[in-house]
């Protein structure tokens, strides 16, 4: 039975949802409005019946009996029942979005500029009538049996009756007890009810319009507040434009040229024109140069985040921004990663990727100079009288030594079947991912963390492993440098859905702040991500070249190791042959 009722409820909700999306029919709405207008006219008749009930011809001990008899009469109950049924039907149709504003005709009539003056006039006329007939109304209410004959009535009676007997009879008839209702009382009571009903509808419509106006004003205020909140500092767009130009030059000119130079050196090595040591030296020099360019790009992203946050960057600033990179590696590279392993599960499972944070690729924002470049003066000619050129070169950005090296696992695949029957294992291995950088690699979307300590508890409640959540809480409670953060996945392109796959990601960029609420909210963080995408793409291309040269270094390192082994073997062979020769000489 409960399943059947649940099914019916779900069907009703689905129907209601579809109705909300549909536009009400104009013809049907107009038809319902006419019905509502007729229902309003029937309500006026109900007020007339009510006025009749409370204004009996005489008020005496049977008034309550007369009142209840009128209230519970078939006619009154039928009229009220019809009004109630029509109103409930209209309310249901309006709730289901079949009609819109069904009482607009009645509201229109009662909200005209002359409506309230007319209702006030009716009330005034009723008051005047009641004042003129106050004595008769009081006598009717009190049930007074005495009747005072006026001088005019007595004069008329004397003129009309010449003999004594007829005069006495006429006066006796005129002085007979009477406590009947004054003429027009029922109509004026109905008019008073009509005036009150019209005033009620008028005020209800005014309040409805005022409420609608307040909602519009509230939404407008929220929109303005959001725009003000999302609006970056005045220097943000200038910084953004400059950084885009400079970092694109890094990507397309500097890194492309460095890759070509390393490629040429590699060809020279393969042609035996240079030795492996020379190639390794060239690669190491290139890597050191590239790491400074990458730190410059990281500084730019941190500077933009601070400007977007309308925060001051200086040595004595109240808040401190830091930026780091976590390079992504495949599982077979774990042996070559030297950072401390963090948030690795105790069960025996293999992550899909690893993220390494090396503090060589990290910066801390402590100076108020926003430029990424510096100028060095270079003579055009040895003649000092000639003009001098200013040559642009990248600034030297020191790495942030306070950010410790670490390695994090990234789980992408859902290996829930592997966990079946294992106590303490989560339903999906992706629950092992720490929030932030690992999740940004998995989803391909930026991750905004307003409060790292609070996020730990949310992660725990959402299926995060207890031991890892405890480790994360201990770290973020003690680490005052990372109270809030945004993690941005880096890939060389994002225009296609396939480009957001974890395998396409190169690294994760983390911007951290030592206070909660960086970038205010997730909507502003998303806006920051989309605005800075040109820099993110350029940085991703720089890292792509950087990763390629790192692979070349590893290859050359293996070659040098083999050469060292060969030289060692050769030296051992020579020493062995020398020993044999000495033994031969001694024997002879």
PADREN-432937 format. One record per residue (C-alpha): residue number from 0; residue in three letters; chain; x, y, z. Coordinates in steps of 0.05 Angstrom, whole numbers, plus 5000, padded with zeros to 4 digits. Example, Ala and Ser with C-alpha at 12.3 -4.5 7.8 and 13.67 -1.06 7.14 Angstrom:
REM PADREN-432937
<0,ALA,A,<5246,4910,5156>>,
<1,SER,A,<5273,4979,5143>>,
***
This chain:
REM PADREN-432937
<0,UNK,A,<5000,5000,5000>>,
<1,UNK,A,<5056,5047,5018>>,
<2,UNK,A,<5092,5032,4953>>,
<3,UNK,A,<5029,5048,4914>>,
<4,UNK,A,<5019,5114,4951>>,
<5,UNK,A,<5092,5132,4940>>,
<6,UNK,A,<5085,5117,4866>>,
<7,UNK,A,<5023,5162,4862>>,
<8,UNK,A,<5059,5217,4899>>,
<9,UNK,A,<5118,5213,4852>>,
<10,UNK,A,<5071,5216,4792>>,
<11,UNK,A,<5036,5276,4821>>,
<12,UNK,A,<5103,5312,4833>>,
<13,UNK,A,<5125,5297,4762>>,
<14,UNK,A,<5059,5323,4735>>,
<15,UNK,A,<5065,5386,4779>>,
<16,UNK,A,<5137,5398,4755>>,
<17,UNK,A,<5116,5393,4683>>,
<18,UNK,A,<5058,5441,4697>>,
<19,UNK,A,<5104,5492,4728>>,
<20,UNK,A,<5147,5491,4665>>,
<21,UNK,A,<5085,5500,4620>>,
<22,UNK,A,<5054,5568,4605>>,
<23,UNK,A,<4981,5577,4628>>,
<24,UNK,A,<4929,5579,4573>>,
<25,UNK,A,<4903,5651,4563>>,
<26,UNK,A,<4834,5630,4541>>,
<27,UNK,A,<4825,5583,4600>>,
<28,UNK,A,<4853,5636,4647>>,
<29,UNK,A,<4802,5687,4622>>,
<30,UNK,A,<4746,5636,4631>>,
<31,UNK,A,<4767,5623,4703>>,
<32,UNK,A,<4771,5699,4715>>,
<33,UNK,A,<4698,5705,4693>>,
<34,UNK,A,<4679,5648,4740>>,
<35,UNK,A,<4716,5684,4796>>,
<36,UNK,A,<4678,5748,4781>>,
<37,UNK,A,<4612,5711,4784>>,
<38,UNK,A,<4635,5680,4849>>,
<39,UNK,A,<4648,5750,4875>>,
<40,UNK,A,<4576,5770,4856>>,
<41,UNK,A,<4551,5708,4893>>,
<42,UNK,A,<4592,5731,4953>>,
<43,UNK,A,<4553,5797,4952>>,
<44,UNK,A,<4488,5757,4955>>,
<45,UNK,A,<4517,5719,5014>>,
<46,UNK,A,<4530,5786,5049>>,
<47,UNK,A,<4457,5805,5036>>,
<48,UNK,A,<4434,5740,5069>>,
<49,UNK,A,<4481,5754,5128>>,
<50,UNK,A,<4452,5824,5134>>,
<51,UNK,A,<4382,5794,5134>>,
<52,UNK,A,<4402,5746,5189>>,
<53,UNK,A,<4429,5799,5236>>,
<54,UNK,A,<4372,5849,5223>>,
<55,UNK,A,<4307,5815,5244>>,
<56,UNK,A,<4242,5854,5243>>,
<57,UNK,A,<4241,5856,5318>>,
<58,UNK,A,<4294,5842,5370>>,
<59,UNK,A,<4266,5803,5429>>,
<60,UNK,A,<4283,5740,5467>>,
<61,UNK,A,<4281,5698,5403>>,
<62,UNK,A,<4338,5736,5368>>,
<63,UNK,A,<4390,5681,5377>>,
<64,UNK,A,<4341,5630,5353>>,
<65,UNK,A,<4326,5672,5292>>,
<66,UNK,A,<4401,5684,5280>>,
<67,UNK,A,<4422,5610,5283>>,
<68,UNK,A,<4362,5591,5242>>,
<69,UNK,A,<4385,5639,5188>>,
<70,UNK,A,<4458,5618,5192>>,
<71,UNK,A,<4442,5544,5186>>,
<72,UNK,A,<4388,5553,5134>>,
<73,UNK,A,<4394,5512,5071>>,
<74,UNK,A,<4398,5574,5027>>,
<75,UNK,A,<4456,5605,5066>>,
<76,UNK,A,<4495,5540,5072>>,
<77,UNK,A,<4485,5526,4997>>,
<78,UNK,A,<4511,5595,4977>>,
<79,UNK,A,<4571,5590,5024>>,
<80,UNK,A,<4586,5519,5000>>,
<81,UNK,A,<4584,5541,4927>>,
<82,UNK,A,<4631,5600,4942>>,
<83,UNK,A,<4680,5555,4980>>,
<84,UNK,A,<4680,5501,4926>>,
<85,UNK,A,<4693,5552,4870>>,
<86,UNK,A,<4748,5586,4910>>,
<87,UNK,A,<4784,5520,4927>>,
<88,UNK,A,<4779,5498,4854>>,
<89,UNK,A,<4809,5563,4831>>,
<90,UNK,A,<4865,5558,4883>>,
<91,UNK,A,<4883,5487,4860>>,
<92,UNK,A,<4883,5509,4787>>,
<93,UNK,A,<4928,5567,4805>>,
<94,UNK,A,<4975,5523,4846>>,
<95,UNK,A,<4980,5474,4787>>,
<96,UNK,A,<4997,5533,4741>>,
<97,UNK,A,<4935,5523,4698>>,
<98,UNK,A,<4915,5595,4710>>,
<99,UNK,A,<4951,5657,4731>>,
<100,UNK,A,<4922,5712,4775>>,
<101,UNK,A,<4849,5687,4771>>,
<102,UNK,A,<4821,5743,4815>>,
<103,UNK,A,<4850,5799,4773>>,
<104,UNK,A,<4780,5824,4752>>,
<105,UNK,A,<4756,5832,4824>>,
<106,UNK,A,<4824,5862,4845>>,
<107,UNK,A,<4820,5910,4786>>,
<108,UNK,A,<4751,5934,4806>>,
<109,UNK,A,<4771,5945,4878>>,
<110,UNK,A,<4839,5976,4865>>,
<111,UNK,A,<4817,6032,4818>>,
<112,UNK,A,<4835,6103,4840>>,
<113,UNK,A,<4762,6119,4857>>,
<114,UNK,A,<4748,6053,4892>>,
<115,UNK,A,<4772,6073,4962>>,
<116,UNK,A,<4737,6141,4960>>,
<117,UNK,A,<4673,6106,4939>>,
<118,UNK,A,<4679,6055,4996>>,
<119,UNK,A,<4693,6112,5045>>,
<120,UNK,A,<4632,6150,5017>>,
<121,UNK,A,<4588,6089,5028>>,
<122,UNK,A,<4613,6083,5099>>,
<123,UNK,A,<4599,6157,5110>>,
<124,UNK,A,<4528,6153,5082>>,
<125,UNK,A,<4514,6093,5127>>,
<126,UNK,A,<4539,6133,5186>>,
<127,UNK,A,<4495,6193,5168>>,
<128,UNK,A,<4434,6148,5160>>,
<129,UNK,A,<4448,6114,5227>>,
<130,UNK,A,<4456,6183,5260>>,
<131,UNK,A,<4389,6207,5233>>,
<132,UNK,A,<4353,6143,5253>>,
<133,UNK,A,<4391,6133,5318>>,
<134,UNK,A,<4329,6139,5362>>,
<135,UNK,A,<4290,6088,5322>>,
<136,UNK,A,<4351,6041,5318>>,
<137,UNK,A,<4361,6047,5393>>,
<138,UNK,A,<4288,6032,5405>>,
<139,UNK,A,<4293,5972,5358>>,
<140,UNK,A,<4354,5946,5393>>,
<141,UNK,A,<4326,5957,5463>>,
<142,UNK,A,<4257,5931,5444>>,
<143,UNK,A,<4223,5994,5474>>,
<144,UNK,A,<4146,5989,5473>>,
<145,UNK,A,<4133,6064,5484>>,
<146,UNK,A,<4119,6108,5425>>,
<147,UNK,A,<4120,6184,5429>>,
<148,UNK,A,<4068,6220,5385>>,
<149,UNK,A,<4094,6283,5354>>,
<150,UNK,A,<4057,6350,5354>>,
<151,UNK,A,<4049,6346,5278>>,
<152,UNK,A,<4018,6277,5282>>,
<153,UNK,A,<3969,6300,5337>>,
<154,UNK,A,<3948,6362,5296>>,
<155,UNK,A,<3934,6318,5236>>,
<156,UNK,A,<3893,6270,5278>>,
<157,UNK,A,<3849,6327,5306>>,
<158,UNK,A,<3837,6355,5237>>,
<159,UNK,A,<3818,6287,5209>>,
<160,UNK,A,<3771,6266,5266>>,
<161,UNK,A,<3714,6315,5284>>,
<162,UNK,A,<3680,6274,5337>>,
<163,UNK,A,<3710,6252,5404>>,
<164,UNK,A,<3702,6177,5395>>,
<165,UNK,A,<3740,6173,5329>>,
<166,UNK,A,<3795,6219,5355>>,
<167,UNK,A,<3807,6173,5416>>,
<168,UNK,A,<3809,6112,5371>>,
<169,UNK,A,<3860,6144,5324>>,
<170,UNK,A,<3905,6167,5381>>,
<171,UNK,A,<3902,6098,5413>>,
<172,UNK,A,<3923,6066,5347>>,
<173,UNK,A,<3980,6115,5339>>,
<174,UNK,A,<4004,6102,5410>>,
<175,UNK,A,<4004,6026,5403>>,
<176,UNK,A,<4070,5991,5423>>,
<177,UNK,A,<4120,5983,5365>>,
<178,UNK,A,<4194,5961,5364>>,
<179,UNK,A,<4200,5941,5290>>,
<180,UNK,A,<4265,5952,5250>>,
<181,UNK,A,<4272,6021,5218>>,
<182,UNK,A,<4262,6023,5143>>,
<183,UNK,A,<4326,6013,5102>>,
<184,UNK,A,<4366,5982,5159>>,
<185,UNK,A,<4378,5917,5123>>,
<186,UNK,A,<4402,5953,5059>>,
<187,UNK,A,<4449,5999,5096>>,
<188,UNK,A,<4479,5941,5136>>,
<189,UNK,A,<4491,5905,5071>>,
<190,UNK,A,<4522,5968,5042>>,
<191,UNK,A,<4568,5972,5103>>,
<192,UNK,A,<4589,5899,5092>>,
<193,UNK,A,<4601,5914,5018>>,
<194,UNK,A,<4645,5973,5037>>,
<195,UNK,A,<4686,5931,5086>>,
<196,UNK,A,<4694,5875,5035>>,
<197,UNK,A,<4717,5924,4981>>,
<198,UNK,A,<4767,5956,5029>>,
<199,UNK,A,<4794,5887,5047>>,
<200,UNK,A,<4803,5867,4974>>,
<201,UNK,A,<4835,5935,4960>>,
<202,UNK,A,<4884,5929,5018>>,
<203,UNK,A,<4900,5857,5001>>,
<204,UNK,A,<4916,5876,4929>>,
<205,UNK,A,<4958,5934,4953>>,
<206,UNK,A,<4997,5888,5000>>,
<207,UNK,A,<5006,5837,4945>>,
<208,UNK,A,<5034,5890,4899>>,
<209,UNK,A,<5078,5916,4954>>,
<210,UNK,A,<5103,5846,4969>>,
<211,UNK,A,<5118,5834,4895>>,
<212,UNK,A,<5155,5901,4893>>,
<213,UNK,A,<5195,5881,4955>>,
<214,UNK,A,<5214,5815,4922>>,
<215,UNK,A,<5237,5852,4859>>,
<216,UNK,A,<5276,5902,4901>>,
<217,UNK,A,<5306,5846,4942>>,
<218,UNK,A,<5328,5809,4879>>,
<219,UNK,A,<5355,5873,4851>>,
<220,UNK,A,<5394,5887,4915>>,
<221,UNK,A,<5421,5816,4915>>,
<222,UNK,A,<5442,5824,4842>>,
<223,UNK,A,<5476,5890,4857>>,
<224,UNK,A,<5510,5860,4918>>,
<225,UNK,A,<5533,5800,4878>>,
<226,UNK,A,<5560,5846,4823>>,
<227,UNK,A,<5596,5888,4875>>,
<228,UNK,A,<5622,5824,4908>>,
<229,UNK,A,<5645,5795,4842>>,
<230,UNK,A,<5675,5860,4818>>,
<231,UNK,A,<5751,5856,4823>>,
<232,UNK,A,<5795,5913,4845>>,
<233,UNK,A,<5806,5971,4797>>,
<234,UNK,A,<5877,5948,4778>>,
<235,UNK,A,<5857,5876,4764>>,
<236,UNK,A,<5842,5883,4690>>,
<237,UNK,A,<5906,5921,4677>>,
<238,UNK,A,<5946,5867,4715>>,
<239,UNK,A,<5909,5812,4677>>,
<240,UNK,A,<5923,5843,4609>>,
<241,UNK,A,<5997,5853,4625>>,
<242,UNK,A,<6006,5783,4654>>,
<243,UNK,A,<5971,5750,4594>>,
<244,UNK,A,<6018,5785,4545>>,
<245,UNK,A,<6081,5769,4585>>,
<246,UNK,A,<6064,5696,4601>>,
<247,UNK,A,<6043,5683,4529>>,
<248,UNK,A,<6112,5708,4509>>,
<249,UNK,A,<6142,5660,4559>>,
<250,UNK,A,<6104,5603,4528>>,
<251,UNK,A,<6110,5618,4453>>,
<252,UNK,A,<6179,5650,4451>>,
<253,UNK,A,<6222,5632,4511>>,
<254,UNK,A,<6201,5560,4523>>,
<255,UNK,A,<6195,5544,4448>>,
<256,UNK,A,<6265,5570,4437>>,
<257,UNK,A,<6293,5532,4497>>,
<258,UNK,A,<6261,5468,4472>>,
<259,UNK,A,<6293,5478,4404>>,
<260,UNK,A,<6361,5491,4436>>,
<261,UNK,A,<6355,5426,4477>>,
<262,UNK,A,<6333,5388,4415>>,
<263,UNK,A,<6394,5415,4376>>,
<264,UNK,A,<6440,5394,4433>>,
<265,UNK,A,<6408,5325,4433>>,
<266,UNK,A,<6420,5318,4358>>,
<267,UNK,A,<6493,5340,4368>>,
<268,UNK,A,<6500,5287,4422>>,
<269,UNK,A,<6470,5233,4378>>,
<270,UNK,A,<6519,5255,4323>>,
<271,UNK,A,<6576,5248,4373>>,
<272,UNK,A,<6592,5322,4367>>,
<273,UNK,A,<6584,5333,4442>>,
<274,UNK,A,<6589,5289,4503>>,
<275,UNK,A,<6532,5268,4549>>,
<276,UNK,A,<6560,5313,4603>>,
<277,UNK,A,<6553,5374,4558>>,
<278,UNK,A,<6481,5354,4541>>,
<279,UNK,A,<6464,5344,4614>>,
<280,UNK,A,<6494,5411,4631>>,
<281,UNK,A,<6452,5445,4578>>,
<282,UNK,A,<6389,5410,4602>>,
<283,UNK,A,<6402,5428,4675>>,
<284,UNK,A,<6414,5501,4657>>,
<285,UNK,A,<6349,5502,4617>>,
<286,UNK,A,<6310,5470,4674>>,
<287,UNK,A,<6335,5521,4724>>,
<288,UNK,A,<6316,5578,4676>>,
<289,UNK,A,<6247,5548,4663>>,
<290,UNK,A,<6233,5539,4736>>,
<291,UNK,A,<6242,5613,4748>>,
<292,UNK,A,<6195,5629,4690>>,
<293,UNK,A,<6144,5581,4720>>,
<294,UNK,A,<6151,5614,4788>>,
<295,UNK,A,<6139,5681,4753>>,
<296,UNK,A,<6074,5653,4724>>,
<297,UNK,A,<6055,5627,4793>>,
<298,UNK,A,<6068,5695,4823>>,
<299,UNK,A,<6022,5725,4770>>,
<300,UNK,A,<5965,5678,4788>>,
<301,UNK,A,<5974,5693,4862>>,
<302,UNK,A,<5977,5767,4849>>,
<303,UNK,A,<5913,5764,4808>>,
<304,UNK,A,<5878,5724,4863>>,
<305,UNK,A,<5898,5777,4914>>,
<306,UNK,A,<5874,5833,4869>>,
<307,UNK,A,<5809,5796,4854>>,
<308,UNK,A,<5802,5789,4929>>,
<309,UNK,A,<5816,5864,4936>>,
<310,UNK,A,<5872,5847,4984>>,
<311,UNK,A,<5939,5883,4993>>,
<312,UNK,A,<6004,5847,4977>>,
<313,UNK,A,<6063,5871,5018>>,
<314,UNK,A,<6112,5849,5071>>,
<315,UNK,A,<6066,5873,5127>>,
<316,UNK,A,<5999,5852,5095>>,
<317,UNK,A,<5946,5822,5140>>,
<318,UNK,A,<5937,5762,5094>>,
<319,UNK,A,<5989,5721,5058>>,
<320,UNK,A,<5979,5687,4991>>,
<321,UNK,A,<6021,5627,4969>>,
<322,UNK,A,<6021,5589,4903>>,
<323,UNK,A,<6049,5520,4886>>,
<324,UNK,A,<6047,5469,4831>>,
<325,UNK,A,<6035,5395,4837>>,
<326,UNK,A,<6061,5358,4776>>,
<327,UNK,A,<6023,5295,4756>>,
<328,UNK,A,<6061,5230,4747>>,
<329,UNK,A,<6042,5159,4728>>,
<330,UNK,A,<6044,5103,4778>>,
<331,UNK,A,<6112,5076,4754>>,
<332,UNK,A,<6145,5142,4773>>,
<333,UNK,A,<6134,5134,4848>>,
<334,UNK,A,<6205,5110,4861>>,
<335,UNK,A,<6233,5175,4831>>,
<336,UNK,A,<6188,5221,4874>>,
<337,UNK,A,<6224,5245,4936>>,
<338,UNK,A,<6169,5282,4973>>,
<339,UNK,A,<6135,5258,5037>>,
<340,UNK,A,<6077,5211,5023>>,
<341,UNK,A,<6012,5240,5050>>,
<342,UNK,A,<5941,5213,5051>>,
<343,UNK,A,<5960,5145,5025>>,
<344,UNK,A,<5908,5092,5046>>,
<345,UNK,A,<5930,5035,5091>>,
<346,UNK,A,<5898,4983,5047>>,
<347,UNK,A,<5937,4956,4988>>,
<348,UNK,A,<5911,4994,4928>>,
<349,UNK,A,<5947,5029,4871>>,
<350,UNK,A,<5928,5100,4853>>,
<351,UNK,A,<5918,5119,4781>>,
<352,UNK,A,<5966,5178,4786>>,
<353,UNK,A,<6011,5214,4835>>,
<354,UNK,A,<6017,5289,4848>>,
<355,UNK,A,<6085,5315,4871>>,
<356,UNK,A,<6092,5383,4903>>,
<357,UNK,A,<6165,5406,4899>>,
<358,UNK,A,<6176,5473,4933>>,
<359,UNK,A,<6221,5492,4875>>,
<360,UNK,A,<6156,5507,4839>>,
<361,UNK,A,<6124,5550,4893>>,
<362,UNK,A,<6124,5623,4912>>,
<363,UNK,A,<6099,5667,4969>>,
<364,UNK,A,<6074,5738,4955>>,
<365,UNK,A,<6111,5786,5001>>,
<366,UNK,A,<6128,5846,4958>>,
<367,UNK,A,<6084,5900,4928>>,
<368,UNK,A,<6119,5902,4860>>,
<369,UNK,A,<6071,5870,4810>>,
<370,UNK,A,<6116,5867,4750>>,
<371,UNK,A,<6143,5799,4725>>,
<372,UNK,A,<6200,5832,4687>>,
<373,UNK,A,<6260,5875,4703>>,
<374,UNK,A,<6303,5917,4658>>,
<375,UNK,A,<6377,5915,4649>>,
<376,UNK,A,<6414,5969,4611>>,
<377,UNK,A,<6454,5946,4552>>,
<378,UNK,A,<6500,5990,4510>>,
<379,UNK,A,<6484,5993,4436>>,
<380,UNK,A,<6556,6008,4422>>,
<381,UNK,A,<6619,6014,4461>>,
<382,UNK,A,<6615,6089,4449>>,
<383,UNK,A,<6583,6116,4514>>,
<384,UNK,A,<6555,6176,4478>>,
<385,UNK,A,<6506,6133,4440>>,
<386,UNK,A,<6437,6114,4464>>,
<387,UNK,A,<6426,6054,4508>>,
<388,UNK,A,<6373,6000,4502>>,
<389,UNK,A,<6333,5972,4560>>,
<390,UNK,A,<6329,5896,4552>>,
<391,UNK,A,<6271,5861,4588>>,
<392,UNK,A,<6286,5799,4628>>,
<393,UNK,A,<6246,5759,4677>>,
<394,UNK,A,<6252,5775,4751>>,
<395,UNK,A,<6284,5726,4798>>,
<396,UNK,A,<6229,5694,4841>>,
<397,UNK,A,<6252,5655,4901>>,
<398,UNK,A,<6218,5590,4918>>,
<399,UNK,A,<6176,5585,4982>>,
<400,UNK,A,<6217,5543,5029>>,
<401,UNK,A,<6160,5541,5080>>,
<402,UNK,A,<6120,5496,5033>>,
<403,UNK,A,<6144,5424,5045>>,
<404,UNK,A,<6152,5373,4989>>,
<405,UNK,A,<6098,5320,4987>>,
<406,UNK,A,<6067,5266,4944>>,
<407,UNK,A,<5991,5254,4941>>,
<408,UNK,A,<5954,5196,4909>>,
<409,UNK,A,<5899,5208,4857>>,
<410,UNK,A,<5845,5156,4847>>,
<411,UNK,A,<5805,5164,4784>>,
<412,UNK,A,<5774,5096,4770>>,
<413,UNK,A,<5717,5068,4812>>,
<414,UNK,A,<5746,5003,4839>>,
<415,UNK,A,<5686,4989,4884>>,
<416,UNK,A,<5685,4916,4863>>,
<417,UNK,A,<5756,4908,4889>>,
<418,UNK,A,<5733,4933,4957>>,
<419,UNK,A,<5673,4886,4963>>,
<420,UNK,A,<5675,4849,5030>>,
<421,UNK,A,<5733,4890,5058>>,
<422,UNK,A,<5716,4921,5124>>,
<423,UNK,A,<5729,4995,5130>>,
<424,UNK,A,<5738,5003,5054>>,
<425,UNK,A,<5697,5058,5021>>,
<426,UNK,A,<5646,5043,4967>>,
<427,UNK,A,<5690,5078,4916>>,
<428,UNK,A,<5766,5090,4916>>,
<429,UNK,A,<5754,5161,4894>>,
<430,UNK,A,<5734,5174,4967>>,
<431,UNK,A,<5808,5166,4983>>,
<432,UNK,A,<5823,5230,4944>>,
<433,UNK,A,<5839,5290,4987>>,
<434,UNK,A,<5797,5350,4969>>,
<435,UNK,A,<5832,5403,4928>>,
<436,UNK,A,<5887,5383,4878>>,
<437,UNK,A,<5870,5308,4872>>,
<438,UNK,A,<5797,5322,4860>>,
<439,UNK,A,<5813,5376,4809>>,
<440,UNK,A,<5855,5325,4770>>,
<441,UNK,A,<5799,5274,4774>>,
<442,UNK,A,<5742,5320,4754>>,
<443,UNK,A,<5780,5368,4708>>,
<444,UNK,A,<5746,5426,4745>>,
<445,UNK,A,<5773,5476,4795>>,
<446,UNK,A,<5760,5461,4868>>,
<447,UNK,A,<5744,5519,4915>>,
<448,UNK,A,<5755,5507,4989>>,
<449,UNK,A,<5729,5564,5033>>,
<450,UNK,A,<5750,5533,5099>>,
<451,UNK,A,<5799,5475,5098>>,
<452,UNK,A,<5784,5451,5169>>,
<453,UNK,A,<5709,5451,5156>>,
<454,UNK,A,<5721,5417,5089>>,
<455,UNK,A,<5755,5359,5125>>,
<456,UNK,A,<5691,5345,5163>>,
<457,UNK,A,<5650,5350,5100>>,
<458,UNK,A,<5697,5301,5066>>,
<459,UNK,A,<5691,5254,5125>>,
<460,UNK,A,<5615,5258,5124>>,
<461,UNK,A,<5614,5248,5049>>,
<462,UNK,A,<5650,5181,5054>>,
<463,UNK,A,<5722,5201,5066>>,
<464,UNK,A,<5764,5150,5102>>,
<465,UNK,A,<5770,5162,5177>>,
<466,UNK,A,<5845,5155,5182>>,
<467,UNK,A,<5857,5202,5123>>,
<468,UNK,A,<5807,5252,5149>>,
<469,UNK,A,<5842,5251,5217>>,
<470,UNK,A,<5909,5262,5183>>,
<471,UNK,A,<5881,5320,5142>>,
<472,UNK,A,<5848,5353,5202>>,
<473,UNK,A,<5913,5349,5242>>,
<474,UNK,A,<5951,5380,5184>>,
<475,UNK,A,<5903,5437,5169>>,
<476,UNK,A,<5891,5454,5242>>,
<477,UNK,A,<5966,5461,5254>>,
<478,UNK,A,<5982,5492,5186>>,
<479,UNK,A,<5960,5565,5191>>,
<480,UNK,A,<5985,5578,5120>>,
<481,UNK,A,<5927,5541,5086>>,
<482,UNK,A,<5860,5564,5115>>,
<483,UNK,A,<5828,5568,5046>>,
<484,UNK,A,<5850,5548,4976>>,
<485,UNK,A,<5831,5540,4904>>,
<486,UNK,A,<5860,5483,4862>>,
<487,UNK,A,<5860,5491,4786>>,
<488,UNK,A,<5874,5432,4739>>,
<489,UNK,A,<5923,5449,4683>>,
<490,UNK,A,<5916,5424,4612>>,
<491,UNK,A,<5939,5454,4546>>,
<492,UNK,A,<5866,5460,4521>>,
<493,UNK,A,<5796,5458,4550>>,
<494,UNK,A,<5749,5469,4491>>,
<495,UNK,A,<5732,5395,4484>>,
<496,UNK,A,<5702,5348,4536>>,
<497,UNK,A,<5758,5298,4523>>,
<498,UNK,A,<5809,5351,4544>>,
<499,UNK,A,<5781,5348,4615>>,
<500,UNK,A,<5799,5275,4624>>,
<501,UNK,A,<5848,5262,4681>>,
<502,UNK,A,<5899,5233,4632>>,
<503,UNK,A,<5901,5300,4596>>,
<504,UNK,A,<5919,5339,4659>>,
<505,UNK,A,<5991,5361,4668>>,
<506,UNK,A,<5989,5389,4738>>,
<507,UNK,A,<5947,5423,4791>>,
<508,UNK,A,<5958,5495,4811>>,
<509,UNK,A,<5942,5512,4884>>,
<510,UNK,A,<5930,5583,4909>>,
<511,UNK,A,<5927,5583,4985>>,
<512,UNK,A,<5913,5637,5036>>,
<513,UNK,A,<5924,5641,5111>>,
<514,UNK,A,<5853,5665,5123>>,
<515,UNK,A,<5786,5633,5109>>,
<516,UNK,A,<5741,5654,5051>>,
<517,UNK,A,<5790,5667,4995>>,
<518,UNK,A,<5752,5695,4934>>,
<519,UNK,A,<5690,5700,4978>>,
<520,UNK,A,<5649,5644,4947>>,
<521,UNK,A,<5649,5589,4894>>,
<522,UNK,A,<5614,5633,4843>>,
<523,UNK,A,<5670,5685,4847>>,
<524,UNK,A,<5722,5629,4845>>,
<525,UNK,A,<5691,5602,4781>>,
<526,UNK,A,<5692,5672,4752>>,
<527,UNK,A,<5766,5680,4770>>,
<528,UNK,A,<5781,5613,4737>>,
<529,UNK,A,<5747,5632,4672>>,
<530,UNK,A,<5778,5702,4670>>,
<531,UNK,A,<5848,5675,4680>>,
<532,UNK,A,<5842,5617,4630>>,
<533,UNK,A,<5890,5649,4579>>,
<534,UNK,A,<5944,5649,4633>>,
<535,UNK,A,<5925,5578,4655>>,
<536,UNK,A,<5931,5552,4583>>,
<537,UNK,A,<5998,5587,4573>>,
<538,UNK,A,<6025,5560,4639>>,
<539,UNK,A,<6002,5491,4619>>,
<540,UNK,A,<6041,5495,4554>>,
<541,UNK,A,<6102,5518,4592>>,
<542,UNK,A,<6095,5458,4638>>,
<543,UNK,A,<6087,5412,4578>>,
<544,UNK,A,<6155,5435,4552>>,
<545,UNK,A,<6184,5432,4623>>,
<546,UNK,A,<6160,5360,4631>>,
<547,UNK,A,<6190,5341,4564>>,
<548,UNK,A,<6257,5368,4584>>,
<549,UNK,A,<6253,5332,4651>>,
<550,UNK,A,<6244,5267,4612>>,
<551,UNK,A,<6305,5285,4570>>,
<552,UNK,A,<6345,5296,4634>>,
<553,UNK,A,<6323,5228,4660>>,
<554,UNK,A,<6344,5196,4594>>,
<555,UNK,A,<6412,5230,4594>>,
<556,UNK,A,<6420,5211,4667>>,
<557,UNK,A,<6411,5137,4649>>,
<558,UNK,A,<6462,5144,4592>>,
<559,UNK,A,<6512,5175,4640>>,
<560,UNK,A,<6499,5118,4690>>,
<561,UNK,A,<6512,5067,4635>>,
<562,UNK,A,<6576,5104,4615>>,
<563,UNK,A,<6599,5105,4688>>,
<564,UNK,A,<6585,5030,4692>>,
<565,UNK,A,<6623,5018,4627>>,
<566,UNK,A,<6682,5059,4651>>,
<567,UNK,A,<6681,5022,4717>>,
<568,UNK,A,<6680,4955,4681>>,
<569,UNK,A,<6736,4978,4635>>,
<570,UNK,A,<6778,5000,4694>>,
<571,UNK,A,<6766,4934,4728>>,
<572,UNK,A,<6785,4896,4666>>,
<573,UNK,A,<6849,4937,4660>>,
<574,UNK,A,<6867,4925,4733>>,
<575,UNK,A,<6854,4850,4723>>,
<576,UNK,A,<6899,4847,4662>>,
<577,UNK,A,<6953,4886,4699>>,
<578,UNK,A,<6949,4836,4756>>,
<579,UNK,A,<6954,4777,4706>>,
<580,UNK,A,<7014,4810,4672>>,
<581,UNK,A,<7050,4820,4739>>,
<582,UNK,A,<7036,4748,4759>>,
<583,UNK,A,<7065,4724,4692>>,
<584,UNK,A,<7128,4765,4701>>,
<585,UNK,A,<7137,4738,4772>>,
<586,UNK,A,<7129,4666,4748>>,
<587,UNK,A,<7180,4675,4692>>,
***
